[in-house]
Amino acid sequence: MNESPEEFEWESTIHLKIEAVYALRSVLKYALETWPGSPARPAEEQEFLFTMIELTNRLALEHSFVSLEQDKDHE
């Protein structure tokens, strides 16, 4: 996603536990697997699912790095 902040009509911040990120990613993957395709559903919906799965992957990766840094600091 390369949108600039000016392109958003509205945005917000949410705080999730890592377990919620994993659960959300699972739900998104299931929605993509069972997506009926176009024209039954808008093609943009599939792109949205890909984007959201990528986002949850990034969140999980970031959590892994933060956890590694915290573990290293506690050694």
Distance bins in CASP14 RR format, pairs under 12 A and 6 or more apart:
PFRMAT RR
TARGET T0000
AUTHOR 0000-0000-0000
RMODE 2
METHOD distances of the structure
MODEL  1
1 7 0 0 0 0 1 0 0 0 0 0 0
1 8 0 0 0 0 0 1 0 0 0 0 0
1 11 0 0 0 0 0 1 0 0 0 0 0
1 47 0 0 0 0 0 1 0 0 0 0 0
1 48 0 0 0 0 0 1 0 0 0 0 0
1 50 0 0 0 0 0 1 0 0 0 0 0
1 51 1 0 0 1 0 0 0 0 0 0 0
1 52 0 0 0 0 1 0 0 0 0 0 0
1 54 0 0 0 0 1 0 0 0 0 0 0
1 55 1 0 0 1 0 0 0 0 0 0 0
1 58 0 0 0 0 0 1 0 0 0 0 0
2 51 0 0 0 0 0 1 0 0 0 0 0
3 9 0 0 0 0 0 1 0 0 0 0 0
3 11 0 0 0 0 0 1 0 0 0 0 0
3 51 0 0 0 0 0 1 0 0 0 0 0
4 11 0 0 0 0 0 1 0 0 0 0 0
5 11 1 0 0 1 0 0 0 0 0 0 0
14 20 0 0 0 0 1 0 0 0 0 0 0
14 21 0 0 0 0 0 1 0 0 0 0 0
14 24 0 0 0 0 0 1 0 0 0 0 0
14 55 0 0 0 0 0 1 0 0 0 0 0
14 59 0 0 0 0 0 1 0 0 0 0 0
15 21 0 0 0 0 0 1 0 0 0 0 0
15 59 0 0 0 0 0 1 0 0 0 0 0
16 22 0 0 0 0 1 0 0 0 0 0 0
16 23 0 0 0 0 1 0 0 0 0 0 0
16 24 1 0 0 1 0 0 0 0 0 0 0
16 25 0 0 0 0 0 1 0 0 0 0 0
16 55 0 0 0 0 0 1 0 0 0 0 0
16 56 0 0 0 0 1 0 0 0 0 0 0
16 59 1 0 0 1 0 0 0 0 0 0 0
16 60 0 0 0 0 0 1 0 0 0 0 0
16 62 0 0 0 0 0 1 0 0 0 0 0
16 63 0 0 0 0 1 0 0 0 0 0 0
17 23 0 0 0 0 1 0 0 0 0 0 0
17 24 0 0 0 0 0 1 0 0 0 0 0
17 59 0 0 0 0 0 1 0 0 0 0 0
17 60 0 0 0 0 0 1 0 0 0 0 0
17 63 0 0 0 0 1 0 0 0 0 0 0
18 24 0 0 0 0 0 1 0 0 0 0 0
18 25 0 0 0 0 0 1 0 0 0 0 0
18 56 0 0 0 0 0 1 0 0 0 0 0
18 59 0 0 0 0 1 0 0 0 0 0 0
18 60 1 0 0 1 0 0 0 0 0 0 0
18 61 0 0 0 0 0 1 0 0 0 0 0
18 62 0 0 0 0 1 0 0 0 0 0 0
18 63 1 0 1 0 0 0 0 0 0 0 0
18 64 0 0 0 0 1 0 0 0 0 0 0
18 66 0 0 0 0 1 0 0 0 0 0 0
18 67 0 0 0 0 1 0 0 0 0 0 0
19 25 0 0 0 0 0 1 0 0 0 0 0
19 26 0 0 0 0 0 1 0 0 0 0 0
19 59 0 0 0 0 0 1 0 0 0 0 0
19 60 0 0 0 0 0 1 0 0 0 0 0
19 63 0 0 0 0 0 1 0 0 0 0 0
20 26 0 0 0 0 0 1 0 0 0 0 0
20 27 0 0 0 0 0 1 0 0 0 0 0
20 56 0 0 0 0 1 0 0 0 0 0 0
20 59 0 0 0 0 1 0 0 0 0 0 0
20 60 0 0 0 0 0 1 0 0 0 0 0
20 63 0 0 0 0 0 1 0 0 0 0 0
21 27 0 0 0 0 0 1 0 0 0 0 0
21 28 0 0 0 0 0 1 0 0 0 0 0
21 52 0 0 0 0 0 1 0 0 0 0 0
21 53 0 0 0 0 0 1 0 0 0 0 0
21 55 0 0 0 0 1 0 0 0 0 0 0
21 56 1 0 1 0 0 0 0 0 0 0 0
21 57 0 0 0 0 1 0 0 0 0 0 0
21 58 0 0 0 0 1 0 0 0 0 0 0
21 59 1 0 1 0 0 0 0 0 0 0 0
21 60 1 0 1 0 0 0 0 0 0 0 0
21 61 0 0 0 0 0 1 0 0 0 0 0
21 62 0 0 0 0 1 0 0 0 0 0 0
21 63 1 0 0 1 0 0 0 0 0 0 0
21 64 0 0 0 0 0 1 0 0 0 0 0
22 28 0 0 0 0 0 1 0 0 0 0 0
22 29 0 0 0 0 0 1 0 0 0 0 0
22 53 0 0 0 0 0 1 0 0 0 0 0
22 56 1 0 0 1 0 0 0 0 0 0 0
22 57 0 0 0 0 0 1 0 0 0 0 0
22 59 0 0 0 0 1 0 0 0 0 0 0
22 60 1 0 0 1 0 0 0 0 0 0 0
22 63 0 0 0 0 1 0 0 0 0 0 0
22 64 0 0 0 0 0 1 0 0 0 0 0
23 29 0 0 0 0 0 1 0 0 0 0 0
23 30 0 0 0 0 0 1 0 0 0 0 0
23 56 0 0 0 0 1 0 0 0 0 0 0
23 59 0 0 0 0 0 1 0 0 0 0 0
23 60 0 0 0 0 0 1 0 0 0 0 0
24 30 0 0 0 0 0 1 0 0 0 0 0
24 31 0 0 0 0 0 1 0 0 0 0 0
24 49 0 0 0 0 0 1 0 0 0 0 0
24 52 0 0 0 0 1 0 0 0 0 0 0
24 53 0 0 0 0 1 0 0 0 0 0 0
24 55 0 0 0 0 1 0 0 0 0 0 0
24 56 1 0 1 0 0 0 0 0 0 0 0
24 57 0 0 0 0 0 1 0 0 0 0 0
24 59 0 0 0 0 1 0 0 0 0 0 0
24 60 0 0 0 0 0 1 0 0 0 0 0
25 31 0 0 0 0 0 1 0 0 0 0 0
25 32 0 0 0 0 0 1 0 0 0 0 0
25 49 0 0 0 0 0 1 0 0 0 0 0
25 52 0 0 0 0 1 0 0 0 0 0 0
25 53 1 0 0 1 0 0 0 0 0 0 0
25 54 0 0 0 0 1 0 0 0 0 0 0
25 55 0 0 0 0 1 0 0 0 0 0 0
25 56 1 1 0 0 0 0 0 0 0 0 0
25 57 1 0 0 1 0 0 0 0 0 0 0
25 58 0 0 0 0 0 1 0 0 0 0 0
25 59 0 0 0 0 1 0 0 0 0 0 0
25 60 1 0 0 1 0 0 0 0 0 0 0
25 61 0 0 0 0 0 1 0 0 0 0 0
25 63 0 0 0 0 0 1 0 0 0 0 0
26 32 0 0 0 0 0 1 0 0 0 0 0
26 33 0 0 0 0 0 1 0 0 0 0 0
26 52 0 0 0 0 0 1 0 0 0 0 0
26 53 0 0 0 0 1 0 0 0 0 0 0
26 56 0 0 0 0 1 0 0 0 0 0 0
26 57 0 0 0 0 0 1 0 0 0 0 0
26 60 0 0 0 0 0 1 0 0 0 0 0
27 33 0 0 0 0 0 1 0 0 0 0 0
27 34 0 0 0 0 0 1 0 0 0 0 0
27 49 0 0 0 0 0 1 0 0 0 0 0
27 52 0 0 0 0 1 0 0 0 0 0 0
27 53 0 0 0 0 1 0 0 0 0 0 0
27 56 0 0 0 0 1 0 0 0 0 0 0
28 34 0 0 0 0 0 1 0 0 0 0 0
28 35 0 0 0 0 0 1 0 0 0 0 0
28 45 0 0 0 0 0 1 0 0 0 0 0
28 46 0 0 0 0 0 1 0 0 0 0 0
28 48 0 0 0 0 1 0 0 0 0 0 0
28 49 1 0 1 0 0 0 0 0 0 0 0
28 50 0 0 0 0 1 0 0 0 0 0 0
28 51 0 0 0 0 1 0 0 0 0 0 0
28 52 1 0 1 0 0 0 0 0 0 0 0
28 53 1 0 1 0 0 0 0 0 0 0 0
28 54 0 0 0 0 1 0 0 0 0 0 0
28 55 0 0 0 0 1 0 0 0 0 0 0
28 56 1 0 0 1 0 0 0 0 0 0 0
28 57 0 0 0 0 0 1 0 0 0 0 0
28 59 0 0 0 0 0 1 0 0 0 0 0
29 35 0 0 0 0 0 1 0 0 0 0 0
29 49 0 0 0 0 1 0 0 0 0 0 0
29 50 0 0 0 0 0 1 0 0 0 0 0
29 52 0 0 0 0 1 0 0 0 0 0 0
29 53 1 0 0 1 0 0 0 0 0 0 0
29 54 0 0 0 0 0 1 0 0 0 0 0
29 56 0 0 0 0 1 0 0 0 0 0 0
29 57 0 0 0 0 0 1 0 0 0 0 0
30 49 0 0 0 0 1 0 0 0 0 0 0
30 53 0 0 0 0 0 1 0 0 0 0 0
31 37 0 0 0 0 0 1 0 0 0 0 0
31 41 0 0 0 0 0 1 0 0 0 0 0
31 45 0 0 0 0 1 0 0 0 0 0 0
31 46 0 0 0 0 1 0 0 0 0 0 0
31 48 0 0 0 0 1 0 0 0 0 0 0
31 49 1 0 1 0 0 0 0 0 0 0 0
31 50 0 0 0 0 0 1 0 0 0 0 0
31 52 0 0 0 0 1 0 0 0 0 0 0
31 53 0 0 0 0 1 0 0 0 0 0 0
32 41 0 0 0 0 0 1 0 0 0 0 0
32 45 0 0 0 0 1 0 0 0 0 0 0
32 46 1 0 0 1 0 0 0 0 0 0 0
32 47 0 0 0 0 0 1 0 0 0 0 0
32 48 0 0 0 0 1 0 0 0 0 0 0
32 49 1 0 1 0 0 0 0 0 0 0 0
32 50 1 0 0 1 0 0 0 0 0 0 0
32 51 0 0 0 0 0 1 0 0 0 0 0
32 52 0 0 0 0 1 0 0 0 0 0 0
32 53 1 0 0 1 0 0 0 0 0 0 0
32 54 0 0 0 0 0 1 0 0 0 0 0
32 56 0 0 0 0 0 1 0 0 0 0 0
33 46 0 0 0 0 0 1 0 0 0 0 0
33 49 0 0 0 0 1 0 0 0 0 0 0
33 53 0 0 0 0 0 1 0 0 0 0 0
34 40 0 0 0 0 0 1 0 0 0 0 0
34 41 0 0 0 0 0 1 0 0 0 0 0
34 45 0 0 0 0 0 1 0 0 0 0 0
34 46 0 0 0 0 0 1 0 0 0 0 0
34 49 0 0 0 0 0 1 0 0 0 0 0
35 41 1 0 0 1 0 0 0 0 0 0 0
35 42 0 0 0 0 0 1 0 0 0 0 0
35 43 0 0 0 0 0 1 0 0 0 0 0
35 44 0 0 0 0 0 1 0 0 0 0 0
35 45 1 0 0 1 0 0 0 0 0 0 0
35 46 1 0 1 0 0 0 0 0 0 0 0
35 47 0 0 0 0 0 1 0 0 0 0 0
35 48 0 0 0 0 0 1 0 0 0 0 0
35 49 1 0 0 1 0 0 0 0 0 0 0
35 50 0 0 0 0 0 1 0 0 0 0 0
35 53 0 0 0 0 0 1 0 0 0 0 0
36 42 0 0 0 0 0 1 0 0 0 0 0
36 43 0 0 0 0 0 1 0 0 0 0 0
36 45 0 0 0 0 1 0 0 0 0 0 0
36 46 0 0 0 0 0 1 0 0 0 0 0
37 43 1 0 0 1 0 0 0 0 0 0 0
37 44 0 0 0 0 0 1 0 0 0 0 0
37 45 0 0 0 0 1 0 0 0 0 0 0
37 46 1 0 0 1 0 0 0 0 0 0 0
37 47 0 0 0 0 0 1 0 0 0 0 0
37 49 0 0 0 0 0 1 0 0 0 0 0
38 44 0 0 0 0 1 0 0 0 0 0 0
38 45 0 0 0 0 1 0 0 0 0 0 0
38 46 1 0 0 1 0 0 0 0 0 0 0
38 47 0 0 0 0 0 1 0 0 0 0 0
39 45 0 0 0 0 0 1 0 0 0 0 0
39 46 0 0 0 0 0 1 0 0 0 0 0
40 46 0 0 0 0 0 1 0 0 0 0 0
41 47 0 0 0 0 0 1 0 0 0 0 0
41 48 0 0 0 0 0 1 0 0 0 0 0
41 49 0 0 0 0 0 1 0 0 0 0 0
42 48 0 0 0 0 1 0 0 0 0 0 0
42 49 0 0 0 0 0 1 0 0 0 0 0
43 49 0 0 0 0 0 1 0 0 0 0 0
43 50 0 0 0 0 0 1 0 0 0 0 0
44 50 0 0 0 0 0 1 0 0 0 0 0
44 51 0 0 0 0 0 1 0 0 0 0 0
45 51 0 0 0 0 0 1 0 0 0 0 0
45 52 0 0 0 0 0 1 0 0 0 0 0
46 52 0 0 0 0 0 1 0 0 0 0 0
46 53 0 0 0 0 0 1 0 0 0 0 0
47 53 0 0 0 0 0 1 0 0 0 0 0
47 54 0 0 0 0 0 1 0 0 0 0 0
48 54 0 0 0 0 0 1 0 0 0 0 0
48 55 0 0 0 0 0 1 0 0 0 0 0
49 55 0 0 0 0 0 1 0 0 0 0 0
49 56 0 0 0 0 0 1 0 0 0 0 0
50 56 0 0 0 0 0 1 0 0 0 0 0
50 57 0 0 0 0 0 1 0 0 0 0 0
51 57 0 0 0 0 0 1 0 0 0 0 0
51 58 0 0 0 0 0 1 0 0 0 0 0
52 58 0 0 0 0 0 1 0 0 0 0 0
52 59 0 0 0 0 0 1 0 0 0 0 0
53 59 0 0 0 0 0 1 0 0 0 0 0
53 60 0 0 0 0 0 1 0 0 0 0 0
54 60 0 0 0 0 0 1 0 0 0 0 0
54 61 0 0 0 0 0 1 0 0 0 0 0
55 61 0 0 0 0 0 1 0 0 0 0 0
55 62 0 0 0 0 0 1 0 0 0 0 0
56 62 0 0 0 0 0 1 0 0 0 0 0
56 63 0 0 0 0 0 1 0 0 0 0 0
57 63 0 0 0 0 0 1 0 0 0 0 0
57 64 0 0 0 0 0 1 0 0 0 0 0
58 64 0 0 0 0 0 1 0 0 0 0 0
58 65 0 0 0 0 0 1 0 0 0 0 0
59 65 0 0 0 0 0 1 0 0 0 0 0
59 66 0 0 0 0 0 1 0 0 0 0 0
60 66 0 0 0 0 0 1 0 0 0 0 0
60 67 0 0 0 0 0 1 0 0 0 0 0
61 67 0 0 0 0 0 1 0 0 0 0 0
61 68 0 0 0 0 0 1 0 0 0 0 0
62 68 0 0 0 0 0 1 0 0 0 0 0
62 69 0 0 0 0 0 1 0 0 0 0 0
63 69 0 0 0 0 0 1 0 0 0 0 0
63 70 0 0 0 0 0 1 0 0 0 0 0
64 70 0 0 0 0 0 1 0 0 0 0 0
64 71 0 0 0 0 0 1 0 0 0 0 0
65 71 0 0 0 0 0 1 0 0 0 0 0
65 72 0 0 0 0 0 1 0 0 0 0 0
66 72 0 0 0 0 0 1 0 0 0 0 0
66 73 0 0 0 0 0 1 0 0 0 0 0
67 73 0 0 0 0 0 1 0 0 0 0 0
67 74 0 0 0 0 0 1 0 0 0 0 0
68 74 0 0 0 0 0 1 0 0 0 0 0
68 75 0 0 0 0 0 1 0 0 0 0 0
69 75 0 0 0 0 0 1 0 0 0 0 0
END
